[in-house]
Amino acid sequence: MKSVKFKRALIIIVIVLALVIGYELLFTGGNDEGSNPIPPATQEFDVSSLNNQLVLVKHTSTSYVNYGSGVVVGQDIQKTYILTNAHVLDNLGTVEIINASLILTAAVVPDSWDYENDMVLLSVPRNDVLTPVTFATSYSVGSLVIAAGYANQVYDITAGLITSITDAKINSNASIQPGQSGSGLFNAEMKLVGLNKQYVVDSNGAWLSTISIRVEIIQAYLGAILV
């Protein structure tokens, strides 16, 4: 009798577990992110327009070589302008910008160091291969975004969502890696929302979130320099 009761209880447990697993697969697709999955960039965005709006920044000093990313933000008759993070050029040396087969020596635009917001502006002789970005005019928490730039010297794109916004910064779960300091944060229309400056990690060094400089701060900065 006890054996029969035990078998019946075991069958009930198996049925309940099967129902729970079936529910999870049916209604969540087995996705740990639940209702906020991070969308694959290749599915959500046409990123082809970014190819000539982003560059690899190579900084060579007397003691080391450092790499970052840069965003093409403007152009005039003589020059093309690239924005990157000030910390990419900590000890000023030779600076080159690289895009596909294009390698150009860059100069720091006079009086363009902004250490508070971690920005500096570079210029190269005008080159029409490089195309300035379009600046976004609206975005909000929950907006789809991509982080695009050169991770460890390799062009890389990740997608995510804006998770919070402050006066000067945007936080998102579009991940970046070393080398993507100075990369761009773009919306679904491929318009610039921010400049990626750093990422936050947990106690084990695992990536948690990306911090970007808001487009409004960037535009005010450029307006004061490129007069």
C-alpha angles and dihedrals in degrees: 000000000000089000092055092049091049092051091049091050091049091051091050092051091050091049092050092049091049091052092049093049091046091052092051093050094045100047104028102027088231089287114149089205091067112194095357108059116170105246119232108249093226091058101042104038144042097223099174093103090064096064095093097030095068130061140184111244116212117192118190118190130173092269108030149003118241129190131205140148133260139199123219103234107167151358139201134177094286109023147038116214127217125191122210139153118286091227090063087069099040096148108029116237135130114337125199130179118210130196119169103306093345118108119174133172110238133203129208111249108242115262092005099120110119106176094170092062095026098240137134130173124227129194134201130180107283110283119181093203086075115073125200117237125245114240120235118238099195140026137143145189107298095029116141112248140169130213111216129183144089115312109193088343093306122110108249138176129193131177132218147128134278105252101182142356130208131179093279107011145058123208118204142164093233096117126226132190137206108301094036095094102126094024122135133258110210136184127228090277091056092249120142114259098169150337114256110233108165146343133230121231135191127241090280094052095254116146116259110167145344125239118208134182110245119250091238091060090048093051093048089050093050092045091057094049105035098055 
